[in-house]
Amino acid sequence: QVQLVESGGGLVQAGGSLRLSCAASGTIVSNNAMGWYRQAPGKQRELVALMFNSGGTNYADSAKGRFTISRDNAKNTVYLQMNSLKPEDTAVYYCYHFRVNTRESYWGQGTQVTVSS
């Protein structure tokens, strides 16, 4: 099992920045991916950014150029630096952990990000 604890959400004005953090604990296998999804009211949950322990990344088109994902493997922590935030970025952001070999997924409880216009 893997437990995920997120922090860093909040309210920010359009054009501002926020940094999300997510710490994983429990049984962490080496071949994994960690990242962020988000879900806005009335919409499906969507990928924001994902990073493999090898360093490979995957970004949603909406995040490219504005958001940067990074991770500290020694701390089993993933970060999402969000710049130039827009009102349409308003959503609950969920931390995600994926065991590549067994294809098991784990989710955090979510953290609210609200961008005011």
N, C-alpha and C positions, 0 to 999 in steps of 0.2 A: 504494500500500500504506500501511497504517496500523499502527503498533506501539503497543501499550498496556502500560503498566507500573503495576501496582497496588501499594499499600502500606497498612498500617494494620490488618490483621487481627490476631487474637490471641484470648486467653482472657480472659473477663470473667464476673463473677458476675451472676446475674439482677438486673435493676434498674439495671445499670451502663450505660455508654456507650462507644461506639467511633466513630472517624471513619476512613472509608476514603477514599483518594485514588487517582486514576488519571490519569496523564499520557499524552497521545497525541503521537506524533511521526510524521513521514513526510509524505505528501501529504494535508493537511487541507483539505477543501473547505468553503466557507462555510455551505452548507445541510446541516446535519447534526444528529444527535441523539447524546447520550452518556448513559450510565446504567449501571444495575446489574441483573444477574440473580443468582439463587442456585439452588443445587442441593444438597438434603439427601440423605443416603444412601437409596437405594431410591426416590427421587422424581424427577419430571421437573424440568428447569430451568424456573424461573418468573421473571417480571418482578418486580422490587422497585420501581424508580423510573427514570424516563427524563426527560431534559430536552433540549429543542430549543435551538439557538443563539438562537432568537428569545425564549426565556424560558418557553415553554410547558412544562408538566410533566404527567406521568402517574404515578400511584402505585398500587401494589397495595393492596387494602383492608387487608391485614395491616400495611402500612407507614404508613398514614395516621394522623397525630397523633403518631407516634413517630419517624419518620425524615424527614430533610430533605435533599433533593438541591440542590446548587448547582454552579455552574461558573464558571471564570475563562476566558473565551474568549481573552484575550490569551496565556494560558499553555497553552491547549488541555488544561485539567485539569478533571476533574469530581470532586466530593466527595459523600460520603454520611455525614451525621451521624446516628448511630443512638443513640437514647435509650430508656430503659425496656426494655432488652433482655430477652427471654424465652428459655428453653431451646429453644423451637421455632424460634427465629431461627438456631439452629446450622446452618451450611451452608458450602459453598464459594461465595464471592461472586465473580462474574465481571464485569469491566468490559466495556462494550459500546459500540461506535461504529457509527453507521449513516449512510451517505451517502443522503440523501433522494432526490436526483434519479436516481441509478443503482441504488438499493436494495441497495447492497453492505453487508455486515456484517463487522465485525471483533471479535475477542474477545481479552481478556487471558488470562493463564495461570491466574488464580484465586487468591484469598487465603482462608484458612480463618478462619472466625469460630466460636468455641465459647463458648456461654453455659452456665455451670454453675448448677444449682439450689441 
